[in-house]
Amino acid sequence: MLKAAEKKKCILCEKPLACTAEQVKTMFEVCRKNNVPLMEAFAYRQSPVISKVKELADSGIIGKIKLIECYFIYPMSDLKNVRLKREIGGGVTYSLGEISNESNVDTNVLTVLDFGGGLKGVSHVAFDSGFRNEYRITGDEGIIEAVDGFNAQGKLTITIKKDDDFFIRGRNYKTIYVEG
């Protein structure tokens, strides 16, 4: 990557961008010095569903955001898979940490985040559990759910769960479909 940047080539790098913060700093310095853009291949930012969920959350439809949950779990049994090679930054944390398998990389990581201001986050990524690929945003007035996955194709579903009087009437649901 550094040689490409020195030759003034634009850089689109697959995850992980690097294995250490020091490596990332070096990459940015070389790219800045050579006036070359550096971008990690993070396709989710281009997803129509994620864009719509963000638009809905930003609109205030669920009130003040309190919790963001993300689950990206898929079983991986092929121990020769590149995502399980420690020497090149393998492991579920870098690909999508408990180190407890033959490949000696993390395969199941639950992260709890505190962003301040009352906003929390939960992320569960794993290679050693049953498939799960969804995310949810909880506000003080409702919930937005996307359960079709991050890079799914076709007619995808976003559900808004909202009720002004939750304890008396139950939940009202609104479903939005987005082409992915």
CORTAJO-V667273 format. One record per residue. N is the residue number from 1. PSI is psi in whole degrees, -180 to 180 (999 if undefined). BURIAL is + if it has 9 or more other C-alpha atoms within 8 Angstrom, else -. Layout:
n/psi/burial
N/PSI/BURIAL
N/PSI/BURIAL
This chain:
n/psi/burial
1/-43/-
2/-41/-
3/-40/-
4/-43/+
5/-40/+
6/-23/+
7/14/-
8/31/+
9/136/-
10/144/+
11/122/+
12/108/-
13/132/+
14/155/-
15/146/+
16/151/+
17/-41/-
18/172/+
19/-17/+
20/158/-
21/-37/-
22/-40/-
23/-41/+
24/-43/+
25/-44/-
26/-43/-
27/-47/+
28/-40/+
29/-46/-
30/-42/+
31/-43/+
32/-44/+
33/-35/-
34/8/+
35/47/-
36/131/+
37/144/-
38/124/+
39/137/-
40/140/+
41/93/-
42/80/-
43/-24/-
44/-29/-
45/-21/-
46/-2/-
47/130/+
48/-34/+
49/-46/+
50/-39/+
51/-42/+
52/-42/+
53/-44/+
54/-44/-
55/-44/-
56/-46/+
57/-44/+
58/-26/-
59/-17/-
60/9/-
61/-26/+
62/15/+
63/-155/+
64/128/-
65/130/+
66/-33/+
67/135/+
68/124/+
69/141/+
70/129/+
71/119/+
72/93/+
73/126/+
74/137/+
75/139/+
76/114/-
77/-13/-
78/101/-
79/-9/-
80/-1/-
81/139/-
82/-28/-
83/-10/+
84/14/+
85/107/+
86/-41/+
87/-17/-
88/23/-
89/27/+
90/169/+
91/155/+
92/-32/+
93/-44/+
94/-34/+
95/-50/+
96/999/-
97/114/-
98/129/-
99/105/-
100/42/-
101/175/-
102/-26/-
103/-10/-
104/36/+
105/162/+
106/135/+
107/-5/+
108/110/+
109/125/+
110/124/+
111/132/-
112/128/-
113/147/-
114/108/-
115/-3/-
116/165/-
117/22/-
118/1/-
119/125/+
120/163/+
121/150/+
122/131/+
123/129/+
124/115/+
125/139/+
126/152/+
127/-9/+
128/24/+
129/174/+
130/152/-
131/134/-
132/129/-
133/88/+
134/168/+
135/159/+
136/140/+
137/123/+
138/127/+
139/178/+
140/-2/+
141/7/+
142/-175/+
143/141/+
144/128/+
145/141/+
146/112/+
147/8/+
148/-2/+
149/174/+
150/-37/+
151/30/-
152/160/-
153/160/-
154/-154/-
155/112/-
156/150/+
157/134/+
158/129/+
159/133/+
160/121/+
161/120/+
162/140/+
163/132/+
164/-22/-
165/66/-
166/-45/-
167/-21/-
168/-47/-
169/-10/-
170/-167/-
171/145/-
172/137/-
173/142/-
174/130/-
175/135/-
176/136/-
177/136/-
178/137/+
179/126/+
180/999/+
